[in-house]
Amino acid sequence: MKRLCLLPLLILVCFYSCKSPLENIDINNIEKHRAYQDSCINTTKDPVEQLKVTETLISEYRKMKIDEKKPNANYYYYLARLYSGVNDQSIYENCFFDKANNSIKNTTQFKNYYDSTYYFSEKCLSIDANNIKCATILAQTYFMEFARFMQTDKKDISNFPSVANEELLNKRFDYIINNTNRFIGIDTSTNKESSRRFTEVSLQFLDKFKLSKGLKFVANDINTTNILILAGNFIDYLSKFDKPFFVLKLSKQYLNELSQRYMPEISLAREELRKSEAEKQRLNKIRQIDKKYKNTFFTNTGGFKMGLVLYDDGTFAQGEVDYTDAGYRFTEVYNKGKWDVVGENKIVLHGFPSEDSDWKFSLLRDKFFGSDIYIIQANYKDGGLKENGEFKYTAYYN
């Protein structure tokens, strides 16, 4: 009993003896600020007293009033880190959770800690979008808040700021899911702790709210394809690490089960993405050639011609063409298909009939009803049509 009575005084003495004044620590020296916070909080192992020390630290940081002088992302990170102490399981169980009634106690303080963690995390990220440490705090807080809400009676919903506000719930969910690949890409640390924590949250929420609902691949459904692609990326990334996972205690078994369950659908989505990217590249090549050619069209005697029109969407039409001052039109279309640029002077016409394979073509440009098109003027092998000028492109069929 005597030890318990002396404990608060001991903490206070240690707190002030171990600390350097915050003004003497560079606001941008992240490691020193983290070490300072931890050294003060760890002067005791008692969760109730740790929370008291955290309260004192929060007061000390807020007295600095950095935000009133010049907004600083790291300053907001330090405050978010302190408020996120609510995520610590021992502090939660001893300070905020009423086990007998399966509900939250000290509700005002509990809700304030959650609100403040989000507030300062989002302030930090609004200044420095790449602050991965603060982003990880936000993601873990979101996860812990939702998990604790699920463990308590529904009557406590007002104590959970994200859960109680559908707009915030969806906004933070989308932020976490949509930024995971980016944080994986910018995490330069040796053990990738921050990006792993962030990815763990993303994967578990994707599993809970999307994949486990029976999500199946659907061709041309961009939203479903993107979700499956993300899930595959997250599983692949976390599967690289052999050591135990952080905080959420994901296991290899869990990852293997997710992989076995969803990889067939993920593989279909990846193939769809591959085809989509290939199509984008194909059309980019097509759209890049239009700057090289003049806006002209050859017309032989009598105003009749045979030609190909190549459209920006990668399709072509072959047939007899009428051309007037008002524009052009096909009088008869013989063939349709797709086309590709496969070299500096080469176009491939997919589906072009073999009997026409000896035609020669040159590429021109025109505008019709405000749309850019490409017009290829043809020469028959037997001299049916003639063209003035040098051939720019040769068209092949396959």
C-alpha positions as CSV (number, residue, x, y, z in Angstrom):
1,M,0.0,0.0,0.0
2,K,2.8,2.4,0.8
3,R,4.3,1.7,-2.6
4,L,1.1,2.7,-4.3
5,C,0.8,5.9,-2.3
6,L,4.3,7.0,-3.3
7,L,3.9,6.0,-7.0
8,P,2.3,9.2,-8.3
9,L,5.0,11.3,-6.6
10,L,7.7,9.0,-7.9
11,I,6.3,9.3,-11.5
12,L,6.1,13.1,-11.2
13,V,9.8,13.3,-10.0
14,C,11.0,11.0,-12.7
15,F,8.9,12.8,-15.3
16,Y,10.5,16.1,-14.7
17,S,14.0,14.7,-14.0
18,C,14.2,12.6,-17.2
19,K,12.8,15.2,-19.6
20,S,14.5,18.0,-21.4
21,P,12.4,21.1,-21.9
22,L,10.5,20.6,-25.2
23,E,11.7,24.0,-26.4
24,N,15.3,22.5,-26.4
25,I,14.3,19.7,-28.7
26,D,14.1,20.6,-32.4
27,I,10.5,20.3,-33.5
28,N,11.6,18.3,-36.5
29,N,13.8,15.8,-34.6
30,I,11.3,13.0,-34.7
31,E,13.4,10.4,-33.0
32,K,14.2,12.6,-30.0
33,H,10.6,13.5,-29.5
34,R,9.5,9.9,-29.7
35,A,12.3,8.9,-27.2
36,Y,11.2,11.8,-24.9
37,Q,7.6,10.7,-24.9
38,D,8.5,7.1,-24.3
39,S,11.0,7.7,-21.5
40,C,8.4,9.7,-19.6
41,I,5.5,7.3,-20.1
42,N,7.7,4.3,-19.3
43,T,8.6,5.5,-15.8
44,T,5.7,3.3,-14.6
45,K,4.1,0.1,-15.8
46,D,0.8,1.0,-14.2
47,P,-1.7,1.7,-17.0
48,V,-3.6,4.3,-14.9
49,E,-0.5,6.2,-14.1
50,Q,0.7,5.9,-17.7
51,L,-2.5,7.6,-18.8
52,K,-1.8,10.4,-16.2
53,V,1.7,10.9,-17.6
54,T,0.3,11.0,-21.1
55,E,-2.2,13.7,-20.1
56,T,0.7,15.8,-18.7
57,L,2.7,15.4,-21.9
58,I,-0.3,16.4,-24.0
59,S,-0.7,19.5,-21.9
60,E,3.0,20.3,-22.3
61,Y,3.0,19.9,-26.1
62,R,-0.2,21.9,-26.5
63,K,1.4,24.8,-24.5
64,M,4.0,25.0,-27.2
65,K,1.3,26.4,-29.5
66,I,3.3,25.5,-32.6
67,D,0.1,25.4,-34.6
68,E,-0.6,29.1,-33.8
69,K,2.9,30.1,-35.0
70,K,3.4,28.0,-38.1
71,P,1.6,24.7,-38.8
72,N,4.1,21.8,-38.5
73,A,3.2,18.3,-39.6
74,N,5.6,16.7,-37.0
75,Y,4.1,18.7,-34.2
76,Y,0.6,17.3,-35.1
77,Y,2.2,13.8,-35.3
78,Y,3.6,14.0,-31.8
79,L,0.1,14.9,-30.4
80,A,-1.6,12.2,-32.5
81,R,1.0,9.7,-31.1
82,L,0.2,10.7,-27.5
83,Y,-3.6,10.6,-28.0
84,S,-3.3,7.2,-29.7
85,G,-2.3,5.8,-26.3
86,V,-6.0,4.9,-26.1
87,N,-5.2,2.0,-28.5
88,D,-3.0,0.4,-25.9
89,Q,-4.8,-2.7,-24.6
90,S,-3.7,-2.4,-21.0
91,I,-4.7,1.3,-20.8
92,Y,-8.0,0.5,-22.5
93,E,-8.9,-2.4,-20.2
94,N,-7.9,-0.5,-17.0
95,C,-9.0,3.0,-17.8
96,F,-11.9,2.8,-20.3
97,F,-13.5,-0.6,-20.4
98,D,-16.2,-1.8,-17.9
99,K,-15.8,-5.5,-18.1
100,A,-18.7,-6.2,-15.9
101,N,-21.2,-4.3,-18.1
102,N,-19.3,-4.8,-21.4
103,S,-19.4,-1.1,-22.0
104,I,-17.2,2.0,-22.0
105,K,-16.5,4.0,-18.8
106,N,-15.0,7.5,-18.6
107,T,-16.8,8.1,-21.8
108,T,-15.9,11.8,-22.2
109,Q,-12.2,11.2,-21.9
110,F,-12.4,8.0,-24.1
111,K,-14.2,9.8,-26.9
112,N,-11.9,12.8,-26.7
113,Y,-8.9,10.6,-27.1
114,Y,-10.3,9.0,-30.3
115,D,-11.5,12.4,-31.7
116,S,-8.1,14.0,-31.0
117,T,-6.1,11.1,-32.5
118,Y,-8.0,11.5,-35.7
119,Y,-8.0,15.3,-35.6
120,F,-4.2,15.6,-35.2
121,S,-3.4,12.7,-37.6
122,E,-5.5,14.3,-40.3
123,K,-4.0,17.7,-39.6
124,C,-0.5,16.2,-40.0
125,L,-1.4,14.4,-43.3
126,S,-3.0,17.6,-44.7
127,I,0.5,19.2,-44.5
128,D,2.6,16.1,-45.2
129,A,0.7,13.5,-47.2
130,N,3.7,11.1,-47.0
131,N,4.0,11.1,-43.2
132,I,3.7,7.3,-43.0
133,K,4.1,7.2,-39.2
134,C,1.1,9.4,-38.7
135,A,-0.9,7.6,-41.4
136,T,-0.2,4.3,-39.6
137,I,-1.5,5.8,-36.3
138,L,-4.7,6.8,-38.2
139,A,-5.1,3.3,-39.7
140,Q,-4.5,1.4,-36.4
141,T,-6.8,3.8,-34.5
142,Y,-9.6,3.1,-37.1
143,F,-9.0,-0.6,-36.7
144,M,-9.0,-0.6,-32.9
145,E,-12.0,1.7,-32.7
146,F,-14.1,-0.6,-34.9
147,A,-12.9,-3.7,-33.1
148,R,-13.8,-2.3,-29.7
149,F,-17.2,-1.1,-30.9
150,M,-17.9,-4.7,-32.1
151,Q,-17.0,-6.0,-28.6
152,T,-19.2,-3.7,-26.6
153,D,-22.9,-3.1,-26.5
154,K,-24.5,-1.2,-29.4
155,K,-25.7,1.5,-26.9
156,D,-22.1,2.7,-26.8
157,I,-22.0,3.8,-30.5
158,S,-21.9,7.5,-29.5
159,N,-18.5,6.9,-28.0
160,F,-17.0,5.8,-31.3
161,P,-16.6,8.9,-33.6
162,S,-16.0,7.0,-36.8
163,V,-18.6,4.3,-36.3
164,A,-21.2,6.9,-35.2
165,N,-20.7,8.9,-38.4
166,E,-21.2,7.0,-41.6
167,E,-19.5,9.8,-43.7
168,L,-16.4,9.6,-41.5
169,L,-16.5,5.8,-41.5
170,N,-16.5,5.6,-45.3
171,K,-14.0,8.5,-45.7
172,R,-11.4,6.9,-43.5
173,F,-12.0,3.5,-44.9
174,D,-11.4,4.8,-48.4
175,Y,-8.3,6.7,-47.3
176,I,-6.7,3.6,-45.8
177,I,-7.6,1.2,-48.7
178,N,-6.6,3.7,-51.5
179,N,-3.3,4.8,-50.0
180,T,-1.8,1.4,-49.0
181,N,0.1,0.8,-52.2
182,R,1.5,4.3,-52.0
183,F,2.8,3.8,-48.5
184,I,4.2,0.4,-49.4
185,G,6.1,2.2,-52.2
186,I,7.6,5.0,-50.0
187,D,8.5,3.0,-46.9
188,T,12.3,3.0,-46.9
189,S,12.8,1.6,-43.4
190,T,14.7,-1.6,-42.9
191,N,11.8,-3.7,-41.4
192,K,9.0,-1.8,-43.1
193,E,7.1,-1.6,-39.9
194,S,4.8,1.3,-40.8
195,S,3.8,0.0,-44.2
196,R,3.2,-3.5,-42.8
197,R,1.0,-2.1,-40.0
198,F,-0.9,0.0,-42.5
199,T,-1.3,-3.0,-45.0
200,E,-2.5,-5.3,-42.2
201,V,-5.4,-2.9,-41.5
202,S,-6.2,-2.6,-45.2
203,L,-6.3,-6.3,-45.8
204,Q,-8.4,-7.2,-42.9
205,F,-11.0,-4.5,-43.7
206,L,-11.0,-5.6,-47.4
207,D,-11.6,-9.1,-46.2
208,K,-14.4,-8.2,-43.8
209,F,-16.3,-5.7,-45.9
210,K,-15.6,-6.7,-49.4
211,L,-14.1,-10.2,-50.0
212,S,-16.0,-12.1,-47.4
213,K,-19.3,-10.8,-48.9
214,G,-18.8,-13.3,-51.8
215,L,-17.0,-10.8,-54.1
216,K,-16.5,-12.4,-57.5
217,F,-14.7,-11.2,-60.6
218,V,-16.9,-9.6,-63.2
219,A,-15.5,-8.7,-66.6
220,N,-15.5,-4.9,-67.3
221,D,-16.5,-4.2,-63.7
222,I,-13.7,-1.7,-62.8
223,N,-14.7,-1.4,-59.1
224,T,-14.6,-5.2,-58.5
225,T,-11.4,-5.6,-60.5
226,N,-9.7,-2.8,-58.5
227,I,-10.7,-4.4,-55.1
228,L,-9.4,-7.8,-56.1
229,I,-6.1,-6.3,-57.5
230,L,-5.6,-4.4,-54.2
231,A,-6.3,-7.6,-52.1
232,G,-3.8,-9.5,-54.2
233,N,-1.1,-6.8,-53.7
234,F,-1.7,-6.7,-50.0
235,I,-1.5,-10.5,-49.6
236,D,1.7,-10.6,-51.7
237,Y,3.4,-7.8,-49.7
238,L,2.7,-9.3,-46.3
239,S,3.6,-12.8,-47.4
240,K,7.2,-11.6,-48.0
241,F,7.9,-11.3,-44.3
242,D,8.8,-14.3,-42.2
243,K,8.9,-12.6,-38.7
244,P,5.8,-12.2,-36.6
245,F,3.5,-9.4,-37.7
246,F,3.0,-6.2,-35.9
247,V,0.1,-5.2,-33.5
248,L,-2.7,-7.1,-35.2
249,K,-0.9,-10.5,-35.0
250,L,-1.7,-11.7,-38.5
251,S,-0.4,-15.2,-39.1
252,K,1.0,-17.0,-42.1
253,Q,-2.0,-19.3,-41.8
254,Y,-4.4,-16.4,-42.2
255,L,-2.6,-15.1,-45.2
256,N,-2.4,-18.6,-46.8
257,E,-6.2,-19.1,-46.2
258,L,-6.9,-15.7,-47.9
259,S,-4.7,-16.6,-50.8
260,Q,-6.3,-20.0,-51.4
261,R,-9.8,-18.5,-51.1
262,Y,-9.4,-15.5,-53.3
263,M,-6.4,-16.0,-55.6
264,P,-8.5,-17.5,-58.4
265,E,-10.7,-14.4,-58.5
266,I,-7.6,-12.2,-58.1
267,S,-5.9,-13.9,-61.0
268,L,-8.8,-13.1,-63.3
269,A,-8.8,-9.5,-62.2
270,R,-5.0,-9.3,-62.8
271,E,-5.5,-10.7,-66.3
272,E,-8.2,-8.1,-67.0
273,L,-5.9,-5.3,-65.8
274,R,-3.1,-6.6,-68.0
275,K,-5.3,-6.5,-71.0
276,S,-6.6,-3.1,-70.1
277,E,-3.1,-1.7,-69.7
278,A,-2.1,-3.3,-73.1
279,E,-5.1,-1.6,-74.7
280,K,-4.1,1.8,-73.3
281,Q,-0.6,1.4,-74.6
282,R,-2.0,0.4,-78.1
283,L,-4.2,3.4,-78.2
284,N,-1.5,5.7,-77.0
285,K,0.7,4.7,-80.0
286,I,-2.2,5.3,-82.3
287,R,-2.9,8.8,-80.9
288,Q,0.7,9.8,-81.1
289,I,1.0,9.6,-84.8
290,D,-1.6,12.1,-85.8
291,K,0.8,15.1,-85.4
292,K,3.0,13.9,-88.3
293,Y,0.5,14.2,-91.2
294,K,-1.2,17.0,-93.1
295,N,-4.9,17.5,-93.4
296,T,-5.5,16.4,-97.0
297,F,-7.3,13.7,-98.9
298,F,-6.6,12.5,-102.4
299,T,-9.5,12.3,-104.9
300,N,-9.1,10.7,-108.3
301,T,-10.9,11.6,-111.5
302,G,-14.7,11.6,-111.1
303,G,-14.6,12.1,-107.3
304,F,-14.6,8.4,-106.5
305,K,-12.1,6.6,-104.3
306,M,-11.5,3.5,-102.3
307,G,-9.9,3.9,-98.9
308,L,-9.5,3.0,-95.2
309,V,-10.5,5.2,-92.3
310,L,-8.7,4.5,-89.1
311,Y,-10.4,5.8,-85.9
312,D,-8.9,7.0,-82.7
313,D,-10.5,4.0,-80.8
314,G,-8.2,1.6,-82.8
315,T,-10.8,0.4,-85.3
316,F,-10.9,0.8,-89.0
317,A,-13.4,0.7,-91.8
318,Q,-12.6,-0.1,-95.5
319,G,-14.8,0.7,-98.4
320,E,-15.9,3.2,-101.1
321,V,-15.7,6.8,-99.9
322,D,-17.5,9.9,-101.1
323,Y,-15.8,13.1,-100.3
324,T,-17.2,16.6,-100.6
325,D,-16.6,20.0,-99.1
326,A,-19.0,19.0,-96.3
327,G,-16.9,16.0,-95.3
328,Y,-16.7,12.4,-96.2
329,R,-19.0,9.3,-96.0
330,F,-18.8,5.7,-96.9
331,T,-21.0,4.8,-99.9
332,E,-20.3,1.1,-99.1
333,V,-18.3,-0.5,-96.3
334,Y,-16.6,-3.7,-97.2
335,N,-14.6,-4.5,-94.1
336,K,-14.1,-3.5,-90.4
337,G,-11.5,-4.4,-87.9
338,K,-8.8,-3.2,-85.5
339,W,-5.4,-1.6,-86.3
340,D,-2.1,-1.1,-84.5
341,V,1.0,0.9,-84.9
342,V,3.9,-1.6,-84.8
343,G,6.8,0.5,-86.0
344,E,7.8,3.8,-87.3
345,N,6.5,3.1,-90.8
346,K,4.2,0.2,-90.2
347,I,0.6,-0.3,-89.4
348,V,-1.1,-3.7,-88.9
349,L,-4.7,-4.1,-90.0
350,H,-6.2,-7.0,-88.0
351,G,-8.9,-8.8,-90.0
352,F,-7.9,-7.2,-93.3
353,P,-8.9,-9.6,-96.1
354,S,-6.0,-11.5,-97.7
355,E,-7.1,-10.8,-101.3
356,D,-6.5,-7.1,-100.6
357,S,-3.0,-7.7,-99.1
358,D,-1.2,-6.1,-102.0
359,W,-2.8,-2.7,-101.5
360,K,-0.4,0.1,-100.5
361,F,-1.4,2.9,-98.2
362,S,-0.3,6.3,-97.0
363,L,-1.6,7.9,-93.8
364,L,-3.4,11.3,-93.9
365,R,-5.5,13.2,-91.4
366,D,-8.9,14.9,-91.5
367,K,-11.6,16.2,-89.2
368,F,-15.2,15.0,-89.5
369,F,-17.9,16.5,-87.3
370,G,-15.2,17.8,-84.9
371,S,-13.5,14.4,-84.4
372,D,-9.9,13.6,-85.4
373,I,-9.7,10.6,-87.8
374,Y,-6.9,9.1,-89.9
375,I,-7.5,8.3,-93.6
376,I,-5.4,5.9,-95.6
377,Q,-5.5,6.4,-99.3
378,A,-5.1,3.1,-101.2
379,N,-3.3,2.1,-104.4
380,Y,-4.5,-1.2,-106.0
381,K,-1.8,-3.5,-107.2
382,D,-3.3,-3.4,-110.7
383,G,-3.3,0.4,-110.8
384,G,-7.0,0.9,-110.0
385,L,-6.2,4.0,-107.9
386,K,-3.2,6.3,-108.1
387,E,-1.7,8.5,-105.4
388,N,0.4,11.6,-105.7
389,G,3.3,11.9,-103.3
390,E,5.5,9.6,-101.2
391,F,4.1,6.8,-99.1
392,K,4.3,7.5,-95.4
393,Y,3.2,4.2,-93.9
394,T,2.8,0.7,-95.2
395,A,-0.2,-1.3,-94.0
396,Y,0.0,-5.0,-93.5
397,Y,-2.8,-7.4,-92.7
398,N,-2.9,-10.4,-90.3
